[in-house]
Amino acid sequence: MMNTVTVSPKFQIVIPKEIRNRLSIKPGQKLTAMVWDGQLTFVSQLSLADLRGICAGMENDFVRDRSDLDKDVH
């Protein structure tokens, strides 16, 4: 999918309707703009409610740093 946008004199762009629909972008939604690998990228900001349960079922026996290896934690 290729769409062309034009940067306005106020440096604004309009996200094409096809992309808005495909990504379910809503009016007022916050996006983070960043440069990634030399390209402009927009990423949806997620609320804490959106992140709830994201780690469900994840193993939690990880080692944070080498000092954890020296401790006998049970």
C-alpha positions, 0 to 999 in steps of 0.5 A, spaced: 500 500 500 503 506 497 500 513 499 502 520 498 501 525 503 503 532 503 507 536 508 503 543 509 506 550 511 505 548 518 508 541 517 502 538 518 500 531 514 493 528 513 493 520 514 490 517 508 483 514 510 485 507 507 491 507 512 486 510 518 481 505 517 486 499 516 490 501 523 483 503 526 486 510 528 481 514 531 480 522 532 484 524 538 488 518 538 495 519 540 501 517 536 508 517 538 513 520 532 520 518 531 525 516 526 527 509 526 532 507 521 532 513 517 525 513 516 519 517 520 515 512 524 508 513 528 507 508 533 500 508 537 501 510 544 498 504 549 494 506 555 496 502 562 489 499 561 491 496 554 497 493 557 494 489 562 495 482 562 500 483 556 505 478 561 500 473 563 503 466 563 510 469 562 516 465 566 518 469 572 525 466 573 529 470 570 536 473 572 536 481 573 544 481 574 550 477 576 548 479 583 542 475 583 546 469 581 550 469 588 543 469 592 539 463 594 532 466 593 526 462 594 
